[in-house]
Amino acid sequence: MCVLTRRTFWLSAIPVLAILGGVAMLEHRSRIVQANYDRIQWEMMPEEVFAILGQPEWPECKSRDRCGGPIDIYIWRPMGMGPNRIVIGCQDGRVRGKNMHFATAWETMIWYTKQGATKIGIQLD
């Protein structure tokens, strides 16, 4: 039976910790964070939301509510920086709803693994 020594353990753990730290630092550059999500209030105008989050990845999707009125949907997802996203619904030029998904560390790791595999030509599903 092979027993890991402390030295072997730390020599293996240091690169892994460095990579995870780098990923964490990259993730925090995004405007798609909880603090910015919390700043978005009901009745804000889309321009005020753009000032907080920047321009959306998908500028405007049209939808209809149950009463048939138009809803403008804006989606923010950091380009190439993880699976987080914020979705804002506006009706009559005002924010009428918001939704978010902030990935867990596990989801983020899986997302980066799939992105890296895709870049080298491996399809993971």
C-alpha positions in Angstrom: 0.0 0.0 0.0 1.3 3.4 -1.0 1.3 6.1 1.7 1.5 9.7 0.7 4.2 11.7 2.5 3.5 15.3 3.6 6.0 16.5 1.0 4.3 14.7 -1.8 0.9 15.8 -0.6 1.9 19.5 -0.5 3.8 19.3 -3.8 0.6 18.0 -5.4 -1.8 20.4 -3.6 0.0 23.6 -4.3 -0.6 23.7 -8.1 -4.2 22.7 -7.6 -4.7 25.5 -5.0 -2.9 28.0 -7.3 -5.2 27.1 -10.2 -8.4 27.4 -8.0 -7.2 30.8 -6.7 -6.6 32.0 -10.3 -10.1 30.9 -11.3 -11.6 32.7 -8.2 -9.8 35.9 -9.1 -11.0 35.8 -12.7 -14.6 35.2 -11.5 -14.6 38.3 -9.3 -13.8 40.6 -12.3 -17.3 40.2 -13.6 -20.1 42.6 -12.8 -22.4 39.6 -12.4 -22.2 39.4 -8.6 -24.6 39.3 -5.8 -24.0 42.9 -4.7 -24.9 44.3 -8.1 -28.0 42.0 -8.3 -29.1 43.4 -4.9 -28.8 47.0 -6.2 -31.4 46.3 -8.9 -34.8 47.5 -7.7 -38.4 47.2 -8.8 -39.4 50.1 -11.1 -35.9 51.0 -12.2 -35.4 52.0 -15.8 -33.3 49.7 -18.1 -30.7 52.4 -18.4 -30.2 52.4 -14.6 -29.7 48.7 -14.7 -27.2 49.0 -17.6 -25.2 51.5 -15.5 -24.9 48.8 -12.8 -24.3 45.7 -14.9 -23.1 47.1 -18.2 -24.6 46.2 -21.6 -26.4 42.9 -21.6 -25.1 39.9 -23.5 -28.5 39.5 -25.2 -29.7 43.1 -25.5 -33.4 42.5 -25.7 -35.6 39.5 -26.1 -39.3 40.0 -26.6 -41.9 38.0 -24.7 -45.5 38.4 -23.6 -47.0 38.2 -20.1 -50.2 36.3 -19.2 -52.3 39.4 -20.1 -50.6 39.7 -23.5 -48.5 42.8 -22.7 -44.9 43.0 -24.1 -42.0 42.2 -21.8 -38.4 43.1 -22.6 -36.0 40.5 -21.3 -32.3 41.3 -20.8 -29.7 38.7 -20.0 -26.3 39.2 -18.5 -23.8 36.4 -18.5 -20.1 37.0 -18.1 -18.4 36.1 -21.4 -16.1 33.1 -20.9 -16.1 33.7 -17.1 -18.4 31.1 -15.6 -22.0 30.0 -15.5 -23.4 32.9 -13.5 -26.2 34.9 -15.0 -28.7 37.7 -14.2 -32.0 38.1 -16.1 -34.2 41.2 -15.9 -37.7 41.6 -17.2 -39.0 45.1 -18.1 -42.5 46.1 -18.9 -43.6 49.7 -19.8 -39.9 50.8 -19.5 -39.5 49.6 -15.9 -38.0 46.6 -14.1 -40.9 44.2 -13.3 -38.8 41.2 -12.4 -35.4 39.9 -11.9 -33.8 36.4 -11.6 -30.3 35.2 -10.9 -28.2 32.1 -10.9 -24.9 32.1 -9.1 -23.2 28.8 -9.5 -21.7 26.8 -6.7 -18.0 26.1 -6.7 -18.8 22.6 -8.1 -20.9 24.0 -10.9 -18.2 26.5 -11.8 -15.5 23.8 -11.8 -17.6 21.6 -14.1 -18.2 24.6 -16.4 -14.5 25.4 -16.7 -13.7 21.7 -17.2 -16.2 21.5 -20.1 -14.9 24.8 -21.6 -11.3 23.6 -21.5 -12.2 20.2 -23.0 -14.1 21.9 -25.8 -11.0 24.0 -26.6 -8.9 20.9 -27.1 -11.5 19.1 -29.1 -13.1 16.8 -26.5 -16.9 16.8 -26.1 -18.1 16.3 -22.5 -21.8 15.8 -21.9 
